[in-house]
Amino acid sequence: MLHIKSKKITLPLFFFVISALLSPALGQAASETGSIAASKAADQKAALAKKAADREKAAEEKKAAEAQQDIPHEPTESTGYWHNIER
């Protein structure tokens, strides 16, 4: 093995080796952080889509209720109206 006697070379070499060993771990941590952020963004997008669908459904139900109120109801036998009409 190479025997390094100079302290000037040893210290930079030590930092280089340590940084080379830690760089894959730092890169992996950064990618995990990115995937966490991406999953949070996907969850938020799904929640917004669900909320929009709920609003649309509520609007359709409101329109249907308003349309049903606008239609005049014909008398039925259950109201007793037909019993008073002469046939």
Backbone as XML, in Angstrom:
<?xml version="1.0"?>
<chain id="A" units="angstrom">
  <residue number="1" name="MET">
    <atom name="N" x="0.825" y="-1.179" z="0.000"/>
    <atom name="CA" x="0.000" y="0.000" z="0.000"/>
    <atom name="C" x="0.865" y="1.236" z="0.000"/>
  </residue>
  <residue number="2" name="LEU">
    <atom name="N" x="0.255" y="2.285" z="-0.409"/>
    <atom name="CA" x="0.938" y="3.561" z="-0.473"/>
    <atom name="C" x="0.983" y="4.178" z="0.917"/>
  </residue>
  <residue number="3" name="HIS">
    <atom name="N" x="2.148" y="4.532" z="1.354"/>
    <atom name="CA" x="2.315" y="5.129" z="2.671"/>
    <atom name="C" x="2.471" y="6.630" z="2.495"/>
  </residue>
  <residue number="4" name="ILE">
    <atom name="N" x="1.510" y="7.381" z="3.022"/>
    <atom name="CA" x="1.534" y="8.834" z="2.857"/>
    <atom name="C" x="2.105" y="9.440" z="4.131"/>
  </residue>
  <residue number="5" name="LYS">
    <atom name="N" x="3.204" y="10.196" z="3.976"/>
    <atom name="CA" x="3.858" y="10.782" z="5.137"/>
    <atom name="C" x="3.452" y="12.239" z="5.348"/>
  </residue>
  <residue number="6" name="SER">
    <atom name="N" x="3.058" y="12.875" z="4.323"/>
    <atom name="CA" x="2.784" y="14.295" z="4.431"/>
    <atom name="C" x="1.395" y="14.534" z="5.014"/>
  </residue>
  <residue number="7" name="LYS">
    <atom name="N" x="1.324" y="15.414" z="6.012"/>
    <atom name="CA" x="0.044" y="15.758" z="6.612"/>
    <atom name="C" x="-0.768" y="16.644" z="5.680"/>
  </residue>
  <residue number="8" name="LYS">
    <atom name="N" x="-0.116" y="17.322" z="4.759"/>
    <atom name="CA" x="-0.809" y="18.190" z="3.825"/>
    <atom name="C" x="-1.682" y="17.377" z="2.871"/>
  </residue>
  <residue number="9" name="ILE">
    <atom name="N" x="-1.261" y="16.209" z="2.529"/>
    <atom name="CA" x="-2.017" y="15.366" z="1.606"/>
    <atom name="C" x="-3.026" y="14.505" z="2.363"/>
  </residue>
  <residue number="10" name="THR">
    <atom name="N" x="-2.726" y="14.131" z="3.563"/>
    <atom name="CA" x="-3.586" y="13.225" z="4.320"/>
    <atom name="C" x="-4.950" y="13.836" z="4.621"/>
  </residue>
  <residue number="11" name="LEU">
    <atom name="N" x="-4.982" y="15.060" z="5.061"/>
    <atom name="CA" x="-6.246" y="15.684" z="5.428"/>
    <atom name="C" x="-7.177" y="15.857" z="4.221"/>
  </residue>
  <residue number="12" name="PRO">
    <atom name="N" x="-6.721" y="16.408" z="3.091"/>
    <atom name="CA" x="-7.625" y="16.489" z="1.934"/>
    <atom name="C" x="-8.050" y="15.115" z="1.420"/>
  </residue>
  <residue number="13" name="LEU">
    <atom name="N" x="-7.143" y="14.143" z="1.468"/>
    <atom name="CA" x="-7.481" y="12.792" z="1.040"/>
    <atom name="C" x="-8.573" y="12.193" z="1.942"/>
  </residue>
  <residue number="14" name="PHE">
    <atom name="N" x="-8.451" y="12.423" z="3.236"/>
    <atom name="CA" x="-9.439" y="11.940" z="4.190"/>
    <atom name="C" x="-10.825" y="12.528" z="3.867"/>
  </residue>
  <residue number="15" name="PHE">
    <atom name="N" x="-10.902" y="13.837" z="3.648"/>
    <atom name="CA" x="-12.184" y="14.479" z="3.322"/>
    <atom name="C" x="-12.736" y="13.995" z="1.981"/>
  </residue>
  <residue number="16" name="PHE">
    <atom name="N" x="-11.865" y="13.752" z="1.038"/>
    <atom name="CA" x="-12.309" y="13.244" z="-0.255"/>
    <atom name="C" x="-12.927" y="11.852" z="-0.112"/>
  </residue>
  <residue number="17" name="VAL">
    <atom name="N" x="-12.274" y="10.982" z="0.637"/>
    <atom name="CA" x="-12.769" y="9.613" z="0.827"/>
    <atom name="C" x="-14.099" y="9.635" z="1.583"/>
  </residue>
  <residue number="18" name="ILE">
    <atom name="N" x="-14.172" y="10.441" z="2.628"/>
    <atom name="CA" x="-15.420" y="10.525" z="3.400"/>
    <atom name="C" x="-16.559" y="11.068" z="2.530"/>
  </residue>
  <residue number="19" name="SER">
    <atom name="N" x="-16.278" y="12.104" z="1.757"/>
    <atom name="CA" x="-17.331" y="12.669" z="0.906"/>
    <atom name="C" x="-17.752" y="11.675" z="-0.179"/>
  </residue>
  <residue number="20" name="ALA">
    <atom name="N" x="-16.805" y="10.909" z="-0.707"/>
    <atom name="CA" x="-17.139" y="9.903" z="-1.721"/>
    <atom name="C" x="-18.001" y="8.792" z="-1.115"/>
  </residue>
  <residue number="21" name="LEU">
    <atom name="N" x="-17.740" y="8.437" z="0.128"/>
    <atom name="CA" x="-18.536" y="7.396" z="0.777"/>
    <atom name="C" x="-19.941" y="7.890" z="1.136"/>
  </residue>
  <residue number="22" name="LEU">
    <atom name="N" x="-20.059" y="9.154" z="1.469"/>
    <atom name="CA" x="-21.349" y="9.695" z="1.884"/>
    <atom name="C" x="-22.212" y="10.180" z="0.717"/>
  </residue>
  <residue number="23" name="SER">
    <atom name="N" x="-21.613" y="10.434" z="-0.423"/>
    <atom name="CA" x="-22.394" y="10.989" z="-1.537"/>
    <atom name="C" x="-23.516" y="10.069" z="-2.022"/>
  </residue>
  <residue number="24" name="PRO">
    <atom name="N" x="-23.347" y="8.758" z="-2.121"/>
    <atom name="CA" x="-24.496" y="7.925" z="-2.513"/>
    <atom name="C" x="-25.623" y="7.974" z="-1.481"/>
  </residue>
  <residue number="25" name="ALA">
    <atom name="N" x="-25.268" y="8.028" z="-0.212"/>
    <atom name="CA" x="-26.286" y="8.097" z="0.827"/>
    <atom name="C" x="-27.029" y="9.424" z="0.743"/>
  </residue>
  <residue number="26" name="LEU">
    <atom name="N" x="-26.332" y="10.500" z="0.476"/>
    <atom name="CA" x="-26.976" y="11.797" z="0.348"/>
    <atom name="C" x="-27.870" y="11.832" z="-0.890"/>
  </residue>
  <residue number="27" name="GLY">
    <atom name="N" x="-27.408" y="11.235" z="-1.965"/>
    <atom name="CA" x="-28.215" y="11.173" z="-3.177"/>
    <atom name="C" x="-29.470" y="10.359" z="-2.977"/>
  </residue>
  <residue number="28" name="GLN">
    <atom name="N" x="-29.371" y="9.276" z="-2.259"/>
    <atom name="CA" x="-30.531" y="8.437" z="-1.989"/>
    <atom name="C" x="-31.517" y="9.173" z="-1.087"/>
  </residue>
  <residue number="29" name="ALA">
    <atom name="N" x="-31.019" y="9.886" z="-0.091"/>
    <atom name="CA" x="-31.903" y="10.647" z="0.794"/>
    <atom name="C" x="-32.632" y="11.728" z="0.014"/>
  </residue>
  <residue number="30" name="ALA">
    <atom name="N" x="-31.967" y="12.344" z="-0.932"/>
    <atom name="CA" x="-32.610" y="13.381" z="-1.736"/>
    <atom name="C" x="-33.698" y="12.777" z="-2.620"/>
  </residue>
  <residue number="31" name="SER">
    <atom name="N" x="-33.455" y="11.585" z="-3.155"/>
    <atom name="CA" x="-34.473" y="10.964" z="-4.000"/>
    <atom name="C" x="-35.674" y="10.517" z="-3.177"/>
  </residue>
  <residue number="32" name="GLU">
    <atom name="N" x="-35.454" y="10.071" z="-1.940"/>
    <atom name="CA" x="-36.571" y="9.706" z="-1.083"/>
    <atom name="C" x="-37.397" y="10.925" z="-0.732"/>
  </residue>
  <residue number="33" name="THR">
    <atom name="N" x="-36.737" y="12.039" z="-0.492"/>
    <atom name="CA" x="-37.447" y="13.273" z="-0.193"/>
    <atom name="C" x="-38.282" y="13.684" z="-1.395"/>
  </residue>
  <residue number="34" name="GLY">
    <atom name="N" x="-37.732" y="13.510" z="-2.583"/>
    <atom name="CA" x="-38.483" y="13.828" z="-3.799"/>
    <atom name="C" x="-39.691" y="12.932" z="-3.976"/>
  </residue>
  <residue number="35" name="SER">
    <atom name="N" x="-39.538" y="11.650" z="-3.663"/>
    <atom name="CA" x="-40.671" y="10.739" z="-3.814"/>
    <atom name="C" x="-41.746" y="11.027" z="-2.774"/>
  </residue>
  <residue number="36" name="ILE">
    <atom name="N" x="-41.320" y="11.452" z="-1.590"/>
    <atom name="CA" x="-42.300" y="11.817" z="-0.565"/>
    <atom name="C" x="-43.077" y="13.047" z="-1.016"/>
  </residue>
  <residue number="37" name="ALA">
    <atom name="N" x="-42.366" y="14.018" z="-1.557"/>
    <atom name="CA" x="-43.024" y="15.230" z="-2.053"/>
    <atom name="C" x="-43.966" y="14.900" z="-3.209"/>
  </residue>
  <residue number="38" name="ALA">
    <atom name="N" x="-43.540" y="13.995" z="-4.067"/>
    <atom name="CA" x="-44.389" y="13.605" z="-5.201"/>
    <atom name="C" x="-45.644" y="12.886" z="-4.720"/>
  </residue>
  <residue number="39" name="SER">
    <atom name="N" x="-45.503" y="12.035" z="-3.725"/>
    <atom name="CA" x="-46.687" y="11.332" z="-3.215"/>
    <atom name="C" x="-47.633" y="12.294" z="-2.512"/>
  </residue>
  <residue number="40" name="LYS">
    <atom name="N" x="-47.078" y="13.274" z="-1.802"/>
    <atom name="CA" x="-47.939" y="14.280" z="-1.164"/>
    <atom name="C" x="-48.674" y="15.095" z="-2.219"/>
  </residue>
  <residue number="41" name="ALA">
    <atom name="N" x="-47.985" y="15.438" z="-3.289"/>
    <atom name="CA" x="-48.619" y="16.201" z="-4.370"/>
    <atom name="C" x="-49.718" y="15.374" z="-5.032"/>
  </residue>
  <residue number="42" name="ALA">
    <atom name="N" x="-49.470" y="14.089" z="-5.214"/>
    <atom name="CA" x="-50.479" y="13.216" z="-5.818"/>
    <atom name="C" x="-51.694" y="13.083" z="-4.898"/>
  </residue>
  <residue number="43" name="ASP">
    <atom name="N" x="-51.447" y="12.972" z="-3.590"/>
    <atom name="CA" x="-52.557" y="12.891" z="-2.638"/>
    <atom name="C" x="-53.380" y="14.179" z="-2.650"/>
  </residue>
  <residue number="44" name="GLN">
    <atom name="N" x="-52.689" y="15.308" z="-2.719"/>
    <atom name="CA" x="-53.376" y="16.593" z="-2.746"/>
    <atom name="C" x="-54.203" y="16.737" z="-4.024"/>
  </residue>
  <residue number="45" name="LYS">
    <atom name="N" x="-53.648" y="16.293" z="-5.137"/>
    <atom name="CA" x="-54.371" y="16.368" z="-6.407"/>
    <atom name="C" x="-55.610" y="15.479" z="-6.374"/>
  </residue>
  <residue number="46" name="ALA">
    <atom name="N" x="-55.485" y="14.294" z="-5.799"/>
    <atom name="CA" x="-56.623" y="13.391" z="-5.685"/>
    <atom name="C" x="-57.703" y="13.979" z="-4.777"/>
  </residue>
  <residue number="47" name="ALA">
    <atom name="N" x="-57.284" y="14.622" z="-3.684"/>
    <atom name="CA" x="-58.254" y="15.237" z="-2.777"/>
    <atom name="C" x="-58.996" y="16.376" z="-3.476"/>
  </residue>
  <residue number="48" name="LEU">
    <atom name="N" x="-58.288" y="17.172" z="-4.264"/>
    <atom name="CA" x="-58.926" y="18.258" z="-5.004"/>
    <atom name="C" x="-59.897" y="17.719" z="-6.051"/>
  </residue>
  <residue number="49" name="ALA">
    <atom name="N" x="-59.526" y="16.632" z="-6.712"/>
    <atom name="CA" x="-60.407" y="16.031" z="-7.708"/>
    <atom name="C" x="-61.674" y="15.490" z="-7.044"/>
  </residue>
  <residue number="50" name="LYS">
    <atom name="N" x="-61.522" y="14.871" z="-5.869"/>
    <atom name="CA" x="-62.680" y="14.351" z="-5.143"/>
    <atom name="C" x="-63.581" y="15.489" z="-4.704"/>
  </residue>
  <residue number="51" name="LYS">
    <atom name="N" x="-62.988" y="16.560" z="-4.236"/>
    <atom name="CA" x="-63.772" y="17.709" z="-3.799"/>
    <atom name="C" x="-64.548" y="18.314" z="-4.975"/>
  </residue>
  <residue number="52" name="ALA">
    <atom name="N" x="-63.906" y="18.404" z="-6.124"/>
    <atom name="CA" x="-64.582" y="18.932" z="-7.316"/>
    <atom name="C" x="-65.729" y="18.015" z="-7.738"/>
  </residue>
  <residue number="53" name="ALA">
    <atom name="N" x="-65.517" y="16.708" z="-7.655"/>
    <atom name="CA" x="-66.579" y="15.761" z="-8.006"/>
    <atom name="C" x="-67.748" y="15.879" z="-7.039"/>
  </residue>
  <residue number="54" name="ASP">
    <atom name="N" x="-67.444" y="16.075" z="-5.759"/>
    <atom name="CA" x="-68.510" y="16.245" z="-4.770"/>
    <atom name="C" x="-69.308" y="17.517" z="-5.042"/>
  </residue>
  <residue number="55" name="ARG">
    <atom name="N" x="-68.615" y="18.592" z="-5.386"/>
    <atom name="CA" x="-69.304" y="19.843" z="-5.716"/>
    <atom name="C" x="-70.200" y="19.668" z="-6.941"/>
  </residue>
  <residue number="56" name="GLU">
    <atom name="N" x="-69.691" y="18.977" z="-7.950"/>
    <atom name="CA" x="-70.465" y="18.758" z="-9.171"/>
    <atom name="C" x="-71.701" y="17.914" z="-8.873"/>
  </residue>
  <residue number="57" name="LYS">
    <atom name="N" x="-71.531" y="16.902" z="-8.053"/>
    <atom name="CA" x="-72.658" y="16.044" z="-7.685"/>
    <atom name="C" x="-73.699" y="16.849" z="-6.919"/>
  </residue>
  <residue number="58" name="ALA">
    <atom name="N" x="-73.259" y="17.695" z="-5.996"/>
    <atom name="CA" x="-74.192" y="18.521" z="-5.222"/>
    <atom name="C" x="-74.934" y="19.494" z="-6.133"/>
  </residue>
  <residue number="59" name="ALA">
    <atom name="N" x="-74.224" y="20.050" z="-7.116"/>
    <atom name="CA" x="-74.866" y="20.973" z="-8.055"/>
    <atom name="C" x="-75.915" y="20.246" z="-8.900"/>
  </residue>
  <residue number="60" name="GLU">
    <atom name="N" x="-75.613" y="19.035" z="-9.334"/>
    <atom name="CA" x="-76.571" y="18.255" z="-10.111"/>
    <atom name="C" x="-77.800" y="17.904" z="-9.280"/>
  </residue>
  <residue number="61" name="GLU">
    <atom name="N" x="-77.588" y="17.543" z="-8.011"/>
    <atom name="CA" x="-78.709" y="17.224" z="-7.139"/>
    <atom name="C" x="-79.575" y="18.456" z="-6.907"/>
  </residue>
  <residue number="62" name="LYS">
    <atom name="N" x="-78.931" y="19.611" z="-6.766"/>
    <atom name="CA" x="-79.676" y="20.852" z="-6.571"/>
    <atom name="C" x="-80.507" y="21.178" z="-7.812"/>
  </residue>
  <residue number="63" name="LYS">
    <atom name="N" x="-79.910" y="21.006" z="-9.003"/>
    <atom name="CA" x="-80.646" y="21.250" z="-10.245"/>
    <atom name="C" x="-81.827" y="20.302" z="-10.368"/>
  </residue>
  <residue number="64" name="ALA">
    <atom name="N" x="-81.615" y="19.041" z="-10.008"/>
    <atom name="CA" x="-82.692" y="18.052" z="-10.098"/>
    <atom name="C" x="-83.820" y="18.409" z="-9.130"/>
  </residue>
  <residue number="65" name="ALA">
    <atom name="N" x="-83.473" y="18.861" z="-7.941"/>
    <atom name="CA" x="-84.491" y="19.244" z="-6.962"/>
    <atom name="C" x="-85.264" y="20.468" z="-7.436"/>
  </residue>
  <residue number="66" name="GLU">
    <atom name="N" x="-84.567" y="21.432" z="-8.018"/>
    <atom name="CA" x="-85.234" y="22.620" z="-8.537"/>
    <atom name="C" x="-86.139" y="22.264" z="-9.720"/>
  </residue>
  <residue number="67" name="ALA">
    <atom name="N" x="-85.673" y="21.390" z="-10.583"/>
    <atom name="CA" x="-86.467" y="20.970" z="-11.734"/>
    <atom name="C" x="-87.712" y="20.219" z="-11.273"/>
  </residue>
  <residue number="68" name="GLN">
    <atom name="N" x="-87.572" y="19.431" z="-10.226"/>
    <atom name="CA" x="-88.706" y="18.674" z="-9.720"/>
    <atom name="C" x="-89.736" y="19.620" z="-9.089"/>
  </residue>
  <residue number="69" name="GLN">
    <atom name="N" x="-89.280" y="20.685" z="-8.478"/>
    <atom name="CA" x="-90.209" y="21.643" z="-7.881"/>
    <atom name="C" x="-90.945" y="22.437" z="-8.957"/>
  </residue>
  <residue number="70" name="ASP">
    <atom name="N" x="-90.328" y="22.666" z="-10.083"/>
    <atom name="CA" x="-90.946" y="23.422" z="-11.163"/>
    <atom name="C" x="-92.051" y="22.649" z="-11.868"/>
  </residue>
  <residue number="71" name="ILE">
    <atom name="N" x="-92.018" y="21.323" z="-11.845"/>
    <atom name="CA" x="-93.017" y="20.490" z="-12.517"/>
    <atom name="C" x="-94.276" y="20.474" z="-11.657"/>
  </residue>
  <residue number="72" name="PRO">
    <atom name="N" x="-95.433" y="20.846" z="-12.239"/>
    <atom name="CA" x="-96.668" y="20.785" z="-11.436"/>
    <atom name="C" x="-97.042" y="19.331" z="-11.176"/>
  </residue>
  <residue number="73" name="HIS">
    <atom name="N" x="-97.395" y="19.063" z="-9.955"/>
    <atom name="CA" x="-97.743" y="17.696" z="-9.582"/>
    <atom name="C" x="-99.198" y="17.419" z="-9.925"/>
  </residue>
  <residue number="74" name="GLU">
    <atom name="N" x="-99.431" y="16.276" z="-10.520"/>
    <atom name="CA" x="-100.790" y="15.860" z="-10.825"/>
    <atom name="C" x="-101.373" y="15.181" z="-9.594"/>
  </residue>
  <residue number="75" name="PRO">
    <atom name="N" x="-102.649" y="15.331" z="-9.382"/>
    <atom name="CA" x="-103.254" y="14.699" z="-8.208"/>
    <atom name="C" x="-103.209" y="13.182" z="-8.333"/>
  </residue>
  <residue number="76" name="THR">
    <atom name="N" x="-103.008" y="12.546" z="-7.249"/>
    <atom name="CA" x="-102.957" y="11.087" z="-7.231"/>
    <atom name="C" x="-104.026" y="10.572" z="-6.273"/>
  </residue>
  <residue number="77" name="GLU">
    <atom name="N" x="-104.197" y="9.280" z="-6.256"/>
    <atom name="CA" x="-105.184" y="8.682" z="-5.363"/>
    <atom name="C" x="-104.775" y="8.844" z="-3.905"/>
  </residue>
  <residue number="78" name="SER">
    <atom name="N" x="-103.485" y="8.911" z="-3.642"/>
    <atom name="CA" x="-103.043" y="9.012" z="-2.262"/>
    <atom name="C" x="-103.367" y="10.371" z="-1.654"/>
  </residue>
  <residue number="79" name="THR">
    <atom name="N" x="-103.548" y="11.401" z="-2.493"/>
    <atom name="CA" x="-103.885" y="12.713" z="-1.960"/>
    <atom name="C" x="-105.373" y="12.840" z="-1.670"/>
  </residue>
  <residue number="80" name="GLY">
    <atom name="N" x="-106.174" y="11.951" z="-2.193"/>
    <atom name="CA" x="-107.598" y="12.012" z="-1.959"/>
    <atom name="C" x="-108.319" y="12.921" z="-2.941"/>
  </residue>
  <residue number="81" name="TYR">
    <atom name="N" x="-107.591" y="13.525" z="-3.828"/>
    <atom name="CA" x="-108.159" y="14.451" z="-4.788"/>
    <atom name="C" x="-109.048" y="13.726" z="-5.781"/>
  </residue>
  <residue number="82" name="TRP">
    <atom name="N" x="-108.669" y="12.519" z="-6.140"/>
    <atom name="CA" x="-109.441" y="11.761" z="-7.132"/>
    <atom name="C" x="-110.799" y="11.331" z="-6.581"/>
  </residue>
  <residue number="83" name="HIS">
    <atom name="N" x="-110.923" y="11.223" z="-5.300"/>
    <atom name="CA" x="-112.193" y="10.790" z="-4.731"/>
    <atom name="C" x="-113.275" y="11.870" z="-4.855"/>
  </residue>
  <residue number="84" name="ASN">
    <atom name="N" x="-112.837" y="13.118" z="-4.948"/>
    <atom name="CA" x="-113.796" y="14.216" z="-5.044"/>
    <atom name="C" x="-114.230" y="14.515" z="-6.482"/>
  </residue>
  <residue number="85" name="ILE">
    <atom name="N" x="-113.535" y="13.968" z="-7.450"/>
    <atom name="CA" x="-113.844" y="14.220" z="-8.842"/>
    <atom name="C" x="-114.924" y="13.237" z="-9.283"/>
  </residue>
  <residue number="86" name="GLU">
    <atom name="N" x="-115.927" y="13.771" z="-9.938"/>
    <atom name="CA" x="-116.988" y="12.911" z="-10.450"/>
    <atom name="C" x="-116.521" y="12.247" z="-11.734"/>
  </residue>
  <residue number="87" name="ARG">
    <atom name="N" x="-116.826" y="11.021" z="-11.864"/>
    <atom name="CA" x="-116.394" y="10.307" z="-13.063"/>
    <atom name="C" x="-117.517" y="10.101" z="-13.987"/>
  </residue>
</chain>
